[in-house]
Amino acid sequence: MLLYLVIYAVLVIPPFWILLPRHGIPPYAAIMAIFPILAVGLLWLMAFSDRLNLKGK
């Protein structure tokens, strides 16, 4: 069971870690994406965020 959680975390956290700062959200908030309901909340927050910072790319 723990192995599945680790694999899920390795697959889910890096994309959030990259995308969150572009929407003005600290990257360490990506750790919350380990929990599916919070991942949906972060996606919702990014979808309706007014700040999109593309200066880094």
N, C-alpha and C positions, 0 to 999 in steps of 0.2 A: 504494500500500500504506500509506503514511504517512497519507494522507487518511482511510482507513478506520479506522485506529487513533485518530486525532483525533476523528472522529465518534463512535466507540464510547465513548471516554473522556468526551466531552461528555454523552452520554446515560446513562452508568452512574455516574459519580462523584457528581453532585448528590444522587440519592436515598440513596446510602450516607452521604454527608456529613451528611444530615439525620437518618437513622435510627441511626447508630452511637452518637452521644452519649446517646440514649435508653436504650441498653443498657450504658452505662458504658464505652464504648470511645472513645478519642480520635478526633475527626473526621478528622484527617489520615491515619488508617489507610485511609480511602476510596481513597486513591491506589493501594493494593494491588489494588483491584478492577479495574484495567486488565487484569490477567492473569486469564483465566477461572477457572483452578483456585483462585486466591486469592479470587476473588469467591464461589465456592461455599464456600470455607472461612469467609469472613466471614458468609455467610448461615447456615451451620451454627452458628457461634459465637453469632450473634444469636438463633437459634431456641432454643438451649439455655441462654441467659444467664438467670440468676436476677434480675438487677437490671434493672428497667424503670422509668426515671425519666420520669414524665409531668408533672412540675412546670412544665416549660417551655411546655407546651401546655394 
